[in-house]
Amino acid sequence: MSAALSTFYVYVYFHPATGQPCYVGKGRGERWLGHLNGRGKSNPHLRNTIKKYGGTPCVKVREGLTEAEAFEAEIAFIRAIGRAPDGPLFNLTDGGDGASGAVRSAETRAKMSAAISAALKGRVPSPETRAKLSAAGMGRTASAETRAKLSAANKVRIFSLETRAKLSAAASNQSPETRAKIGAAHKGRIHSDETRTKMSAAQRGRIFSDEHRANLSAAISGANRRRLAFSSQVMTA
């Protein structure tokens, strides 16, 4: 067997906090270090762990293999250790699917995407995970540059009729409790002069459909009737 063909190996990354194996991979050359220097973009969980801890231990567990042998060993290690949720590994697949230099067809990528989506479908984060996500987001303030980019991106955003119908249905199905919370959050809110000027400018030149104008008119009439009824009750009290 040619020595050039036996240049593959299998490597394992270990989680810095637990010491458990967290990722199994195969490669050759400097592939095993690719995750540490930012070239390993295939696994976001491993990438985030490395970023959080500033690195993570990694060792080669098998060397001098052909690519086929490396694939077999990778699959065996992943099966023996177990990947989430049945084990500590971050691996998204059972291994054997990263042929060197392989270019996957659109059909293959679509199948992989569908498989991953199916695996994630219905997964609900635990209360602990949701609490961590909430805590991570608290106090985060987007920079002026980021806000400007978001504003520019949304200025030309046009929703399809289907999307608008879905948004409307979602808003209509809000529970009374949710609507009460939204109302309480906005109660007493005072916009700055700058904000009011922007809101006024945004409304100028806006053309509403006949149906929209009818809905607005009905809403205003109903609000006026309620105010009149309340005034009458106060005066006769």
BELBEL-V340317 format. One record per backbone hydrogen bond with DSSP energy under -0.5 kcal/mol. NH is the residue of the N-H (numbers start at 1). CO is the residue of the C=O. If there is no record, write none. Layout:
[[NH,CO] [NH,CO]]
This chain:
[[5,2] [6,2] [6,3] [8,65] [9,27] [10,62] [11,25] [12,59] [13,23] [14,57] [15,20] [19,15] [22,13] [23,13] [25,11] [27,9] [31,28] [33,30] [34,30] [34,31] [36,33] [37,33] [38,35] [39,34] [40,34] [41,39] [44,42] [47,43] [48,44] [49,45] [50,46] [51,47] [52,48] [53,49] [54,50] [55,50] [59,12] [61,10] [61,59] [62,10] [65,8] [70,66] [71,67] [72,68] [73,69] [74,70] [75,71] [76,72] [77,73] [78,74] [79,75] [80,76] [81,77] [82,78] [84,89] [86,83] [89,82] [90,22] [102,99] [104,102] [109,105] [110,106] [111,107] [112,108] [113,109] [114,110] [115,111] [116,112] [117,113] [118,114] [119,115] [120,116] [121,117] [123,120] [124,122] [125,123] [130,126] [131,127] [132,128] [133,129] [134,130] [135,131] [136,132] [137,133] [138,134] [140,137] [141,139] [142,140] [147,143] [148,144] [149,145] [150,146] [151,147] [152,148] [153,149] [154,150] [155,151] [156,152] [157,154] [158,156] [159,157] [164,160] [165,161] [166,162] [167,163] [168,164] [169,165] [170,166] [171,167] [172,168] [173,169] [174,171] [179,175] [180,176] [181,177] [182,178] [183,179] [184,180] [185,181] [186,182] [187,183] [189,186] [191,189] [196,192] [197,193] [198,194] [199,195] [200,196] [201,197] [202,198] [203,199] [204,200] [206,203] [208,206] [213,209] [214,210] [215,211] [216,212] [217,213] [218,214] [219,215] [220,216] [221,217] [222,218] [223,219] [224,220] [225,221] [226,222] [227,223] [228,224] [229,225] [230,226] [231,227] [232,228] [233,229] [234,230] [235,231] [236,232] [237,233]]
